[in-house]
Amino acid sequence: MSHWEIRIALVLTLVVGGIPQAANAATPTVTETIAKIAVKGRAPKTGYTRAQFGPTWHDVDANGCDTRNDILNRDLSETVFKDSCTILAGVLVDPYSGETINFIRGVGTSSFVQIDHVVALSNAWQTGAFKLSIDKRAAFANDPLNLLAVKGVLNSQKSDGDAATWLPPLKSYRCAYVARQVAVKAKYGLWLTPPEKAAIVKIIATCPKQLLPTH
């Protein structure tokens, strides 16, 4: 093999072999991340209000659209717009149930599709968010990583439950669901309660290579 052939082979090794390894290393598994999250009991709910997390559906990314419409735009298909932001209709494949739901904005119909905080605000408050600044809590409440458009009835059913008290009825989605909760808690420095961690570990045992979502 010539000098130039050797150099080319080395370059190809770096390009083909090195980059994917770096990309994989940049996305940890849920199991790896859980091991780094503190485990504590639930703190008191004292002082918790929705206002502690800033204005409801604030335009935190300054794109001119409120967060609710941003998430509807991301998660719905066949969207119909009233203007550049407001979504009048669309189709949701609900991640929690697998059902297809037609969304129509209006009194008595908008609630069929709701935006769920995957890590509920009160859960966050009681697992460390009370220590965060109001700006950080507002970012948490509007972070797309922590938001999903879902079937309204299931969002209400979940309420402020964690993985120990509520899981999506669609079992095939549970790994992705708890992975998102772990990603959110890790991002904002929140802790897990012992029952919550036990429930997540039990689910992740069925999908040990599950990666954290990044958005």
N, CA, C and O of each residue as an XYZ file, in Angstrom:
860
protein
N       0.852     -1.197      0.000
C       0.000      0.000      0.000
C       0.883      1.241      0.000
O       1.820      1.335      0.792
N       0.590      2.196     -0.886
C       1.400      3.406     -1.003
C       1.142      4.343      0.166
O       0.207      4.169      0.948
N       2.034      5.368      0.255
C       1.896      6.386      1.298
C       0.537      7.064      1.239
O      -0.108      7.263      2.268
N       0.091      7.426      0.008
C      -1.204      8.123     -0.140
C      -2.375      7.197      0.149
O      -3.386      7.636      0.698
N      -2.257      5.922     -0.214
C      -3.318      4.958      0.092
C      -3.492      4.796      1.598
O      -4.611      4.664      2.094
N      -2.374      4.807      2.318
C      -2.434      4.703      3.779
C      -3.137      5.920      4.368
O      -3.964      5.791      5.271
N      -2.801      7.112      3.850
C      -3.416      8.342      4.363
C      -4.913      8.345      4.092
O      -5.700      8.724      4.959
N      -5.309      7.925      2.900
C      -6.726      7.883      2.549
C      -7.464      6.902      3.460
O      -8.572      7.187      3.914
N      -6.856      5.758      3.724
C      -7.478      4.758      4.596
C      -7.694      5.306      5.994
O      -8.722      5.045      6.618
N      -6.718      6.069      6.488
C      -6.848      6.669      7.812
C      -7.979      7.684      7.855
O      -8.748      7.727      8.815
N      -8.078      8.506      6.803
C      -9.145      9.500      6.730
C     -10.509      8.831      6.713
O     -11.428      9.258      7.412
N     -10.639      7.766      5.900
C     -11.914      7.050      5.821
C     -12.277      6.430      7.162
O     -13.449      6.385      7.535
N     -11.269      5.953      7.884
C     -11.524      5.374      9.205
C     -12.096      6.415     10.147
O     -13.020      6.133     10.909
N     -11.543      7.622     10.092
C     -12.023      8.695     10.943
C     -13.420      9.139     10.553
O     -14.278      9.353     11.409
N     -13.643      9.277      9.242
C     -14.928      9.785      8.767
C     -16.036      8.770      8.977
O     -17.113      9.099      9.473
N     -15.755      7.523      8.589
C     -16.790      6.497      8.654
C     -16.948      5.940     10.057
O     -18.065      5.699     10.516
N     -15.815      5.733     10.744
C     -15.897      5.088     12.042
C     -15.970      6.033     13.215
O     -16.615      5.731     14.218
N     -15.305      7.196     13.101
C     -15.205      8.074     14.254
C     -16.445      8.885     14.547
O     -16.838      9.016     15.706
N     -17.073      9.439     13.510
C     -18.191     10.347     13.736
C     -19.394      9.657     14.366
O     -19.946     10.177     15.335
N     -19.829      8.490     13.846
C     -20.953      7.826     14.489
C     -20.690      7.508     15.946
O     -21.592      7.615     16.777
N     -19.452      7.116     16.269
C     -19.141      6.823     17.656
C     -19.293      8.068     18.509
O     -19.812      7.989     19.622
N     -18.854      9.213     18.015
C     -18.990     10.457     18.761
C     -20.449     10.828     18.925
O     -20.860     11.295     19.987
N     -21.244     10.620     17.864
C     -22.665     10.961     17.941
C     -23.366     10.094     18.960
O     -24.195     10.578     19.730
N     -23.025      8.763     18.969
C     -23.647      7.868     19.929
C     -23.259      8.244     21.351
O     -24.081      8.195     22.265
N     -21.988      8.623     21.527
C     -21.515      8.987     22.859
C     -22.213     10.232     23.375
O     -22.333     10.419     24.586
N     -22.674     11.087     22.470
C     -23.299     12.345     22.878
C     -24.731     12.145     23.376
O     -25.283     13.030     24.030
N     -25.338     10.997     23.077
C     -26.703     10.740     23.508
C     -26.701      9.587     24.498
O     -26.639      8.428     24.087
N     -26.767      9.878     25.802
C     -26.719      8.808     26.801
C     -28.015      8.006     26.835
O     -29.057      8.475     26.378
N     -27.943      6.821     27.366
C     -29.147      6.022     27.566
C     -29.871      6.501     28.816
O     -29.317      7.233     29.635
N     -31.108      6.075     28.941
C     -31.890      6.415     30.138
C     -31.231      5.805     31.369
O     -31.153      6.440     32.420
N     -30.762      4.574     31.232
C     -30.137      3.883     32.368
C     -28.927      4.652     32.875
O     -28.746      4.801     34.083
N     -28.100      5.141     31.960
C     -26.920      5.916     32.350
C     -27.305      7.201     33.066
O     -26.651      7.614     34.023
N     -28.372      7.827     32.591
C     -28.790      9.110     33.155
C     -29.451      8.949     34.511
O     -29.219      9.754     35.413
N     -30.266      7.924     34.666
C     -30.922      7.680     35.955
C     -29.895      7.557     37.067
O     -30.103      8.048     38.177
N     -28.799      6.905     36.763
C     -27.764      6.673     37.770
C     -27.171      7.981     38.306
O     -26.592      8.008     39.392
N     -27.320      9.065     37.534
C     -26.738     10.356     37.928
C     -27.746     11.294     38.597
O     -27.367     12.356     39.090
N     -29.023     10.912     38.618
C     -30.059     11.770     39.196
C     -30.250     11.447     40.671
O     -30.338     10.279     41.051
N     -30.313     12.479     41.497
C     -30.512     12.291     42.935
C     -31.878     11.664     43.207
O     -32.833     11.863     42.456
N     -31.945     10.911     44.284
C     -33.195     10.280     44.713
C     -33.515     10.789     46.117
O     -32.728     10.613     47.047
N     -34.672     11.416     46.256
C     -35.087     11.984     47.547
C     -36.596     11.827     47.681
O     -37.299     11.483     46.730
N     -37.067     12.092     48.894
C     -38.501     12.126     49.116
C     -39.107     13.381     48.503
O     -38.401     14.341     48.195
N     -40.411     13.357     48.332
C     -41.114     14.500     47.747
C     -41.140     15.665     48.746
O     -41.514     15.479     49.904
N     -40.752     16.844     48.308
C     -40.776     18.036     49.160
C     -42.221     18.506     49.343
O     -43.097     18.100     48.578
N     -42.485     19.350     50.338
C     -43.841     19.866     50.523
C     -44.310     20.673     49.312
O     -43.499     21.220     48.565
N     -45.606     20.739     49.134
C     -46.179     21.498     48.024
C     -46.359     22.971     48.408
O     -46.893     23.760     47.630
N     -45.921     23.323     49.583
C     -46.063     24.686     50.095
C     -45.531     25.710     49.107
O     -44.399     25.598     48.635
N     -46.344     26.704     48.796
C     -45.928     27.786     47.905
C     -46.186     27.533     46.437
O     -45.987     28.425     45.613
N     -46.630     26.323     46.091
C     -46.849     26.014     44.676
C     -48.119     26.668     44.142
O     -49.195     26.535     44.725
N     -47.976     27.373     43.025
C     -49.103     27.845     42.213
C     -48.662     27.790     40.757
O     -47.468     27.740     40.464
N     -49.617     27.800     39.860
C     -49.274     27.809     38.429
C     -48.443     29.047     38.085
O     -47.571     28.998     37.217
N     -48.721     30.151     38.773
C     -48.017     31.407     38.506
C     -46.521     31.309     38.811
O     -45.735     32.105     38.297
N     -46.122     30.350     39.634
C     -44.701     30.175     39.940
C     -43.911     29.722     38.708
O     -42.680     29.739     38.718
N     -44.622     29.315     37.642
C     -43.966     28.881     36.419
C     -44.185     29.866     35.267
O     -44.095     29.503     34.094
N     -44.475     31.117     35.631
C     -44.592     32.160     34.622
C     -45.936     32.165     33.917
O     -46.809     31.363     34.248
N     -46.116     33.057     32.950
C     -47.378     33.159     32.208
C     -47.709     31.852     31.483
O     -46.822     31.174     30.964
N     -48.986     31.515     31.457
C     -49.412     30.302     30.761
C     -49.176     30.427     29.259
O     -49.607     31.395     28.633
N     -48.493     29.447     28.691
C     -48.197     29.389     27.261
C     -47.586     30.701     26.748
O     -48.088     31.347     25.828
N     -46.499     31.043     27.388
C     -45.741     32.235     27.025
C     -44.938     31.975     25.753
O     -44.550     30.838     25.484
N     -44.690     33.010     24.983
C     -43.878     32.906     23.775
C     -42.407     33.029     24.166
O     -41.771     34.055     23.923
N     -41.876     31.969     24.775
C     -40.516     32.040     25.308
C     -39.440     32.058     24.227
O     -38.341     32.565     24.450
N     -39.757     31.499     23.048
C     -38.747     31.482     21.990
C     -38.855     32.678     21.054
O     -38.129     32.772     20.064
N     -39.780     33.602     21.380
C     -39.930     34.861     20.636
C     -40.139     34.649     19.136
O     -39.631     35.410     18.313
N     -40.895     33.603     18.797
C     -41.187     33.379     17.382
C     -42.541     33.964     16.967
O     -42.991     33.797     15.833
N     -43.176     34.657     17.921
C     -44.457     35.290     17.633
C     -45.657     34.413     17.911
O     -46.792     34.876     17.805
N     -45.436     33.147     18.267
C     -46.523     32.204     18.549
C     -46.402     31.709     19.987
O     -45.295     31.495     20.481
N     -47.546     31.527     20.660
C     -47.488     31.003     22.018
C     -47.126     29.519     21.989
O     -47.224     28.859     20.955
N     -46.710     29.016     23.139
C     -46.192     27.653     23.210
C     -47.242     26.614     22.835
O     -46.920     25.623     22.180
N     -48.500     26.826     23.242
C     -49.539     25.839     22.912
C     -49.629     25.641     21.398
O     -49.647     24.507     20.919
N     -49.686     26.731     20.654
C     -49.768     26.610     19.199
C     -48.489     26.033     18.600
O     -48.542     25.314     17.602
N     -47.351     26.340     19.198
C     -46.096     25.743     18.732
C     -46.146     24.221     18.837
O     -45.725     23.518     17.918
N     -46.657     23.717     19.953
C     -46.701     22.269     20.166
C     -47.768     21.624     19.296
O     -47.552     20.533     18.768
N     -48.906     22.269     19.136
C     -49.916     21.743     18.219
C     -49.354     21.660     16.803
O     -49.585     20.687     16.086
N     -48.617     22.688     16.416
C     -48.018     22.707     15.078
C     -47.002     21.578     14.909
O     -46.898     20.984     13.836
N     -46.263     21.291     15.960
C     -45.264     20.217     15.917
C     -45.915     18.829     15.881
O     -45.474     17.957     15.133
N     -46.962     18.626     16.688
C     -47.483     17.276     16.917
C     -48.688     16.888     16.063
O     -49.006     15.705     15.947
N     -49.358     17.864     15.467
C     -50.521     17.563     14.629
C     -50.125     17.506     13.161
O     -49.141     18.119     12.747
N     -50.887     16.777     12.394
C     -50.748     16.769     10.944
C     -52.013     17.358     10.336
O     -53.007     17.567     11.031
N     -51.970     17.624      9.043
C     -53.122     18.165      8.310
C     -53.671     19.435      8.996
O     -54.883     19.624      9.106
N     -52.761     20.278      9.445
C     -53.150     21.463     10.198
C     -53.788     22.531      9.307
O     -53.398     22.741      8.159
N     -54.789     23.196      9.895
C     -55.453     24.331      9.252
C     -55.230     25.541     10.149
O     -55.530     25.504     11.343
N     -54.699     26.621      9.562
C     -54.348     27.803     10.344
C     -55.358     28.926     10.150
O     -55.888     29.136      9.058
N     -55.608     29.642     11.247
C     -56.390     30.874     11.179
C     -55.491     32.019     10.735
O     -55.897     32.883      9.958
N     -54.268     32.011     11.240
C     -53.246     32.993     10.887
C     -51.906     32.276     10.940
O     -51.868     31.048     10.873
N     -50.828     32.999     11.058
C     -49.512     32.356     11.032
C     -49.243     31.503     12.265
O     -48.305     30.706     12.268
N     -50.051     31.657     13.316
C     -49.826     30.910     14.556
C     -51.003     30.028     14.960
O     -50.814     28.861     15.305
N     -52.205     30.574     14.921
C     -53.376     29.917     15.507
C     -53.855     28.747     14.665
O     -54.200     28.915     13.495
N     -53.875     27.565     15.259
C     -54.300     26.355     14.569
C     -55.780     26.128     14.829
O     -56.212     26.038     15.978
N     -56.553     26.036     13.756
C     -57.997     25.826     13.859
C     -58.356     24.343     13.874
O     -59.338     23.954     14.505
N     -57.576     23.516     13.190
C     -57.898     22.097     13.087
C     -56.649     21.306     12.745
O     -55.660     21.856     12.261
N     -56.708     20.019     13.002
C     -55.599     19.133     12.672
C     -55.903     17.722     13.136
O     -56.973     17.452     13.681
N     -54.963     16.834     12.917
C     -55.134     15.431     13.283
C     -53.992     15.026     14.205
O     -52.818     15.231     13.896
N     -54.362     14.446     15.345
C     -53.366     13.975     16.311
C     -53.400     12.455     16.393
O     -54.463     11.860     16.571
N     -52.242     11.833     16.263
C     -52.101     10.431     16.639
C     -51.599     10.454     18.084
O     -50.421     10.699     18.344
N     -52.501     10.199     18.997
C     -52.206     10.358     20.422
C     -51.132      9.367     20.878
O     -51.321      8.156     20.765
N     -50.005      9.874     21.392
C     -48.941      8.959     21.813
C     -49.331      8.103     23.010
O     -48.799      7.006     23.182
N     -50.246      8.584     23.834
C     -50.605      7.860     25.055
C     -51.555      6.694     24.816
O     -51.559      5.730     25.581
N     -52.359      6.774     23.762
C     -53.347      5.718     23.506
C     -53.207      5.082     22.131
O     -53.682      3.968     21.909
N     -52.558      5.782     21.209
C     -52.480      5.317     19.834
C     -53.681      5.693     18.994
O     -53.728      5.378     17.805
N     -54.662      6.370     19.598
C     -55.875      6.763     18.887
C     -55.615      7.950     17.959
O     -54.735      8.770     18.220
N     -56.374      8.032     16.893
C     -56.344      9.185     16.000
C     -57.491     10.116     16.403
O     -58.652      9.708     16.454
N     -57.143     11.365     16.686
C     -58.117     12.327     17.185
C     -58.150     13.540     16.269
O     -57.107     14.109     15.944
N     -59.339     13.933     15.859
C     -59.498     15.146     15.064
C     -59.619     16.339     16.004
O     -60.537     16.418     16.820
N     -58.673     17.262     15.872
C     -58.698     18.469     16.692
C     -59.443     19.579     15.958
O     -59.160     19.869     14.795
N     -60.398     20.196     16.653
C     -61.113     21.356     16.118
C     -61.153     22.407     17.223
O     -61.687     22.162     18.305
N     -60.588     23.568     16.944
C     -60.584     24.626     17.948
C     -61.995     25.154     18.149
O     -62.714     25.429     17.188
N     -62.379     25.291     19.415
C     -63.687     25.845     19.710
C     -64.169     25.431     21.090
O     -63.610     24.524     21.707
N     -65.202     26.095     21.565
C     -65.789     25.765     22.862
C     -66.343     24.340     22.791
O     -67.124     24.015     21.897
N     -65.937     23.508     23.726
C     -66.419     22.143     23.760
C     -65.632     21.166     22.918
O     -65.870     19.961     23.003
N     -64.693     21.649     22.101
C     -63.900     20.731     21.264
C     -62.389     20.887     21.469
O     -61.645     19.918     21.317
N     -61.937     22.073     21.807
C     -60.494     22.286     21.993
C     -59.917     21.346     23.049
O     -58.772     20.908     22.938
N     -60.709     21.040     24.065
C     -60.214     20.230     25.176
C     -60.003     18.764     24.801
O     -59.428     18.010     25.586
N     -60.455     18.347     23.618
C     -60.232     16.959     23.202
C     -58.745     16.681     23.005
O     -58.292     15.546     23.157
N     -57.992     17.722     22.668
C     -56.531     17.628     22.578
C     -55.940     18.650     23.533
O     -56.228     19.842     23.428
N     -55.123     18.192     24.455
C     -54.499     19.075     25.432
C     -52.982     18.925     25.376
O     -52.454     17.944     24.853
N     -52.299     19.921     25.925
C     -50.834     19.864     25.978
C     -50.424     19.407     27.366
O     -50.675     20.085     28.362
N     -49.790     18.247     27.414
C     -49.378     17.679     28.694
C     -47.954     18.083     29.045
O     -47.051     18.035     28.210
N     -47.775     18.488     30.311
C     -46.426     18.605     30.860
C     -46.021     17.193     31.281
O     -46.546     16.662     32.259
N     -45.103     16.594     30.556
C     -44.726     15.203     30.807
C     -44.252     15.039     32.247
O     -44.630     14.079     32.919
N     -43.438     15.955     32.716
C     -43.186     16.090     34.149
C     -44.090     17.217     34.620
O     -43.862     18.384     34.303
N     -45.105     16.863     35.372
C     -46.109     17.839     35.796
C     -45.477     18.965     36.610
O     -44.470     18.766     37.289
N     -46.079     20.143     36.531
C     -45.505     21.303     37.212
C     -45.435     21.100     38.728
O     -44.427     21.430     39.352
N     -46.490     20.566     39.310
C     -46.461     20.380     40.764
C     -45.462     19.289     41.150
O     -44.830     19.370     42.203
N     -45.319     18.272     40.302
C     -44.300     17.255     40.540
C     -42.924     17.888     40.502
O     -42.074     17.606     41.346
N     -42.711     18.748     39.512
C     -41.424     19.441     39.403
C     -41.165     20.299     40.637
O     -40.054     20.318     41.168
N     -42.196     21.007     41.086
C     -42.061     21.870     42.257
C     -41.580     21.067     43.462
O     -40.710     21.505     44.214
N     -42.166     19.880     43.628
C     -41.869     19.060     44.806
C     -40.614     18.207     44.656
O     -40.227     17.491     45.580
N     -39.985     18.287     43.491
C     -38.730     17.551     43.301
C     -37.589     18.483     42.883
O     -36.660     18.084     42.182
N     -37.690     19.724     43.331
C     -36.570     20.640     43.175
C     -36.821     21.940     42.459
O     -35.998     22.850     42.559
N     -37.936     22.076     41.728
C     -38.159     23.307     40.966
C     -38.420     24.512     41.858
O     -38.282     25.652     41.414
N     -38.797     24.273     43.113
C     -39.001     25.393     44.034
C     -37.708     26.167     44.254
O     -37.736     27.326     44.669
N     -36.581     25.530     43.978
C     -35.280     26.195     44.140
C     -34.876     27.005     42.912
O     -33.966     27.830     42.987
N     -35.541     26.777     41.790
C     -35.162     27.446     40.547
C     -35.677     28.879     40.502
O     -36.609     29.234     41.223
N     -35.066     29.696     39.655
C     -35.561     31.060     39.450
C     -36.875     31.020     38.678
O     -37.196     30.017     38.040
N     -37.624     32.100     38.736
C     -38.888     32.162     38.003
C     -38.644     32.041     36.505
O     -39.452     31.439     35.798
N     -37.556     32.595     36.015
C     -37.247     32.478     34.592
C     -36.948     31.029     34.207
O     -37.363     30.571     33.142
N     -36.237     30.315     35.062
C     -35.921     28.917     34.788
C     -37.191     28.072     34.842
O     -37.356     27.145     34.048
N     -38.088     28.391     35.778
C     -39.349     27.642     35.856
C     -40.236     27.926     34.650
O     -40.930     27.033     34.163
N     -40.214     29.168     34.165
C     -40.985     29.502     32.959
C     -40.438     28.739     31.756
O     -41.199     28.271     30.909
N     -39.116     28.619     31.687
C     -38.503     27.851     30.604
C     -38.922     26.389     30.695
O     -39.211     25.756     29.680
N     -38.952     25.864     31.901
C     -39.380     24.480     32.131
C     -40.821     24.272     31.645
O     -41.111     23.297     30.951
N     -41.708     25.182     32.007
C     -43.132     25.038     31.672
C     -43.396     25.148     30.180
O     -44.428     24.680     29.699
N     -42.476     25.761     29.438
C     -42.668     25.967     28.005
C     -41.663     25.204     27.147
O     -41.576     25.430     25.940
N     -40.914     24.313     27.760
C     -39.870     23.572     27.043
C     -40.507     22.466     26.195
O     -41.183     21.599     26.748
N     -40.314     22.469     24.880
C     -40.879     21.409     24.031
C     -40.476     20.003     24.461
O     -41.209     19.046     24.210
N     -39.321     19.868     25.103
C     -38.894     18.565     25.596
C     -39.895     18.012     26.610
O     -40.057     16.797     26.728
N     -40.558     18.898     27.335
C     -41.471     18.498     28.408
C     -42.941     18.586     27.986
O     -43.829     18.481     28.833
N     -43.207     18.774     26.707
C     -44.580     19.005     26.262
C     -44.968     18.041     25.146
O     -44.192     17.782     24.227
N     -46.188     17.517     25.247
C     -46.740     16.655     24.212
C     -48.219     16.971     24.035
O     -48.936     17.156     25.019
N     -48.678     17.032     22.800
C     -50.114     17.110     22.530
C     -50.675     15.699     22.707
O     -50.180     14.744     22.107
N     -51.709     15.581     23.533
C     -52.243     14.252     23.867
C     -53.768     14.313     23.980
O     -54.370     15.386     23.958
N     -54.357     13.154     24.099
C     -55.802     13.043     24.318
C     -56.164     13.713     25.634
O     -55.598     13.388     26.678
N     -57.110     14.651     25.585
C     -57.442     15.453     26.752
C     -57.864     14.637     27.954
O     -57.467     14.943     29.078
N     -58.655     13.612     27.742
C     -59.133     12.780     28.854
C     -57.971     12.129     29.592
O     -57.984     12.043     30.820
N     -56.974     11.674     28.855
C     -55.824     11.038     29.489
C     -54.955     12.057     30.220
O     -54.394     11.747     31.271
N     -54.839     13.259     29.683
C     -54.094     14.306     30.374
C     -54.749     14.625     31.710
O     -54.061     14.797     32.716
N     -56.067     14.703     31.724
C     -56.794     14.961     32.971
C     -56.648     13.792     33.932
O     -56.509     13.978     35.140
N     -56.682     12.594     33.384
C     -56.540     11.392     34.212
C     -55.167     11.352     34.875
O     -55.046     11.005     36.050
N     -54.157     11.703     34.131
C     -52.796     11.709     34.672
C     -52.643     12.745     35.775
O     -52.021     12.475     36.802
N     -53.213     13.936     35.564
C     -53.109     15.048     36.513
C     -51.633     15.319     36.800
O     -50.863     15.553     35.869
N     -51.225     15.294     38.072
C     -49.826     15.586     38.400
C     -49.067     14.318     38.789
O     -48.072     14.372     39.512
N     -49.556     13.165     38.294
C     -48.920     11.903     38.637
C     -47.545     11.735     38.029
O     -47.235     12.311     36.987
N     -46.723     10.937     38.693
C     -45.423     10.572     38.138
C     -45.492      9.123     37.649
O     -46.573      8.536     37.617
N     -44.375      8.555     37.277
C     -44.369      7.211     36.700
C     -44.831      6.141     37.685
O     -45.231      5.051     37.277
N     -44.776      6.451     38.981
C     -45.217      5.487     39.986
C     -46.731      5.428     40.103
O     -47.279      4.449     40.609
N     -47.416      6.479     39.633
C     -48.874      6.533     39.806
C     -49.650      6.557     38.494
O     -50.851      6.287     38.481
N     -48.966      6.883     37.374
C     -49.679      6.916     36.089
C     -48.702      6.618     34.951
O     -47.582      7.127     34.915
N     -49.164      5.777     34.025
C     -48.418      5.479     32.801
C     -49.383      5.469     31.623
O     -50.564      5.175     31.806
N     -48.915      5.780     30.431
C     -49.791      5.743     29.259
C     -50.394      4.351     29.068
O     -49.701      3.349     29.243
N     -51.669      4.282     28.713
C     -52.276      2.971     28.470
C     -51.643      2.210     27.312
O     -51.684      0.980     27.286
N     -51.057      2.928     26.349
C     -50.368      2.280     25.233
C     -48.998      1.804     25.725
O     -48.065      2.598     25.843
N     -48.886      0.522     26.005
C     -47.679     -0.006     26.633
C     -46.434      0.178     25.774
O     -45.330      0.346     26.293
N     -46.617      0.145     24.459
C     -45.462      0.288     23.574
C     -44.840      1.682     23.630
O     -43.735      1.885     23.126
N     -45.542      2.648     24.240
C     -45.017      4.010     24.339
C     -44.360      4.284     25.690
O     -43.751      5.338     25.877
N     -44.474      3.368     26.614
C     -44.029      3.652     27.980
C     -42.530      3.894     28.091
O     -42.104      4.728     28.890
N     -41.732      3.192     27.318
C     -40.277      3.427     27.359
C     -39.952      4.860     26.937
O     -39.174      5.548     27.598
N     -40.551      5.301     25.836
C     -40.314      6.669     25.355
C     -40.843      7.697     26.343
O     -40.251      8.763     26.517
N     -41.955      7.375     26.987
C     -42.573      8.289     27.954
C     -41.671      8.522     29.164
O     -41.396      9.669     29.517
N     -41.210      7.453     29.798
C     -40.359      7.644     30.972
C     -38.995      8.183     30.575
O     -38.353      8.878     31.361
N     -38.543      7.870     29.360
C     -37.277      8.441     28.885
C     -37.376      9.958     28.823
O     -36.427     10.662     29.167
N     -38.517     10.456     28.387
C     -38.721     11.906     28.321
C     -38.751     12.510     29.725
O     -38.201     13.588     29.951
N     -39.389     11.823     30.657
C     -39.409     12.326     32.028
C     -37.998     12.396     32.604
O     -37.642     13.373     33.262
N     -37.206     11.375     32.360
C     -35.828     11.358     32.857
C     -35.011     12.476     32.207
O     -34.222     13.141     32.878
N     -35.199     12.682     30.912
C     -34.468     13.737     30.209
C     -34.794     15.108     30.778
O     -33.905     15.944     30.946
N     -36.057     15.338     31.071
C     -36.488     16.629     31.623
C     -35.917     16.837     33.014
O     -35.403     17.910     33.328
N     -36.008     15.818     33.840
C     -35.511     15.961     35.212
C     -33.999     16.182     35.228
O     -33.487     16.965     36.028
N     -33.296     15.489     34.345
C     -31.845     15.678     34.270
C     -31.503     17.087     33.787
O     -30.578     17.715     34.303
N     -32.236     17.576     32.811
C     -31.957     18.894     32.234
C     -32.123     20.005     33.256
O     -31.361     20.972     33.259
N     -33.123     19.867     34.127
C     -33.421     20.948     35.075
C     -32.946     20.650     36.504
O     -33.284     21.381     37.435
N     -32.183     19.603     36.673
C     -31.605     19.309     37.984
C     -32.622     18.895     39.023
O     -32.432     19.154     40.211
N     -33.702     18.253     38.595
C     -34.724     17.788     39.532
C     -34.386     16.372     39.991
O     -33.614     15.664     39.345
N     -34.975     15.973     41.111
C     -34.691     14.632     41.597
C     -35.860     13.683     41.355
O     -36.957     14.105     40.989
N     -35.605     12.400     41.566
C     -36.616     11.357     41.488
C     -36.982     10.910     42.897
O     -36.122     10.868     43.777
N     -38.240     10.578     43.115
C     -38.607      9.958     44.385
C     -38.307      8.458     44.290
O     -38.239      7.922     43.184
N     -38.131      7.778     45.408
C     -37.835      6.333     45.344
C     -38.888      5.524     44.569
O     -38.507      4.694     43.744
N     -40.206      5.731     44.801
C     -41.182      4.965     44.014
C     -41.133      5.310     42.519
O     -41.309      4.438     41.668
N     -40.892      6.585     42.212
C     -40.805      7.022     40.818
C     -39.621      6.345     40.125
O     -39.757      5.837     39.012
N     -38.471      6.339     40.780
C     -37.296      5.702     40.184
C     -37.532      4.205     39.996
O     -37.172      3.648     38.959
N     -38.129      3.556     40.980
C     -38.386      2.112     40.881
C     -39.284      1.795     39.687
O     -39.061      0.819     38.970
N     -40.309      2.639     39.483
C     -41.229      2.423     38.356
C     -40.513      2.613     37.022
O     -40.715      1.837     36.089
N     -39.678      3.643     36.935
C     -38.945      3.911     35.693
C     -37.943      2.799     35.399
O     -37.830      2.341     34.262
N     -37.218      2.370     36.427
C     -36.226      1.298     36.243
C     -36.903      0.023     35.763
O     -36.361     -0.686     34.915
N     -38.073     -0.272     36.295
C     -38.811     -1.478     35.890
C     -39.179     -1.413     34.406
O     -39.078     -2.410     33.692
N     -39.602     -0.239     33.953
C     -39.977     -0.089     32.542
C     -38.748     -0.143     31.644
O     -38.758     -0.812     30.610
N     -37.691      0.561     32.037
C     -36.490      0.630     31.212
C     -35.784     -0.726     31.135
O     -35.006     -0.969     30.212
N     -36.049     -1.591     32.081
C     -35.475     -2.937     32.025
C     -35.944     -3.688     30.778
O     -35.283     -4.623     30.326
N     -37.082     -3.278     30.229
C     -37.606     -3.917     29.010
C     -37.023     -3.292     27.746
O     -37.186     -3.824     26.648
N     -36.343     -2.160     27.912
C     -35.747     -1.459     26.753
C     -34.452     -0.787     27.209
O     -34.359      0.440     27.180
N     -33.448     -1.567     27.630
C     -32.239     -1.022     28.259
C     -31.410     -0.094     27.388
O     -30.584      0.663     27.899
N     -31.624     -0.147     26.060
C     -30.854      0.726     25.168
C     -31.610      1.995     24.798
O     -31.176      2.741     23.920
N     -32.725      2.243     25.455
C     -33.529      3.442     25.189
C     -32.688      4.700     25.391
O     -32.109      4.891     26.460
N     -32.616      5.554     24.381
C     -31.859      6.805     24.479
C     -32.756      7.921     24.986
O     -33.981      7.849     24.890
N     -32.128      8.945     25.523
C     -32.861     10.125     25.962
C     -33.300     10.935     24.743
O     -32.531     11.076     23.792
N     -34.530     11.471     24.754
C     -34.897     12.419     23.711
C     -34.156     13.727     23.949
O     -33.799     14.051     25.082
N     -33.932     14.464     22.892
C     -33.190     15.731     23.017
C     -34.042     16.943     22.697
O     -33.592     18.074     22.884
N     -35.276     16.735     22.212
C     -36.148     17.854     21.893
C     -37.598     17.396     21.933
O     -38.504     18.193     21.691
